[in-house]
Amino acid sequence: MRRALSLAAGMFAAEGLSLRGEPVTGAWLARVREEVAARPAFARARMEDVRRVALRECAQRAGAGAGFADRVFTEYMRARHAEVRLYPDTLGCLLRLREMGCRLGLVTNGNSRPEPLGLGELLEHTVVAADCGHRKPDPRIYRYAAERFGVAPAECLHVGDHLVEDVDASTEAGMAAVWINRGPPREAEPGRAWRTVTTLAAVPALLDEKPAGTA
């Protein structure tokens, strides 16, 4: 996604478009997308549709001509899904968890698809925001996921890399949250994360010290 956002920002620069004299950045494009996604009208919208509307709004704010936003969207989506690949530690972690008897699922706001990556057989449920009407960081998407598995949130362990959308939201839903921090190490763990790891390979061992009630 970061590569795709960088490419989209470059298309604005190539057209000489800016935001009040400042360059259009991938971070700004991402913020506008979050603004659009938070609107009630988009609660059940596909993430692709949210992105299209957000890019149109960005193009309008930057003074782009007709058709520009749709060109950016086409290139963004091509780059977004090109060469998508797993982190090296992903498959081994999931296989080990399955061997340990864990039931696995994916909670996504919309663009993550397990099947193209060969993970479809490993995941029992994929919870998509557009299908259930709740979008991260709304904790209800995690409660909905627990319902799909037929268990209480307290029986679930959620692993994610976003401190708000993954850690805070799943904790608020009643789950134990593991923060995977693949970036530069921080001095202390975030307060709401039950544990912090730097690789998924460390997750299976956490089940030996899981909170009471977690399956």
C-alpha positions, 0 to 999 in steps of 0.5 A: 500500500505504501508503494501504491500511495507513493506512486499516486503522490508522484502522479500529482507531482508530475501534473504540477498539482499541490496542496496549498503550495505543498507537495501531495504526499502518500501520508496525506492521501492516506489521511483523506481515505481515513476521513472518507472511510469514517463517514456513516455512508461508507460503513458497508462500502468496499475499500476500493470504493472508499479509495476511489472517492478519496482520490477524487476528493484529493484531486479536487482539493489539488485542483486537478482536471476531469479524469485525473482521479480515475487515472490515479485510481487505476494506477494505484490499484495496479500497484496496490495488488502487484507483487503482493507477498507474505512476510517470510515469517507468516506461513510458518507461524500460521502452520504452527498455530494450526498444528497447535489446534488454533482456529485462525481468521482474518479481520480486514477493512477490505483490501486483504485477500488470503486466497491469492496468497495461498492462505485460504485453506488455513483461515476458517473465517475472513471478516470484511468491514464492508460485509459486517458493517463495522470498520476498524477501529470500531471494536464491534468488528472484532466482536463480530469476528468472535461471533463468527467463531462462536466464542467470546472475545475473551477467548481470542488472541488478536495479532496486528501491526496498527496500534489503534486499529488493531491493538486498541480496538481489539482490546476494547472488544475484550480480546488479548492484543499482540502488537507486531512491531516490524519498525524501529524498536520502541523503549516501552510496550504500548499500554494496551498491548498484552504483548509485543513481538517483532516477528510472527515466529514469536506468536506460537510461544505466547500461547503458553502464557496466554491470559486466562480464558484465551483459546 
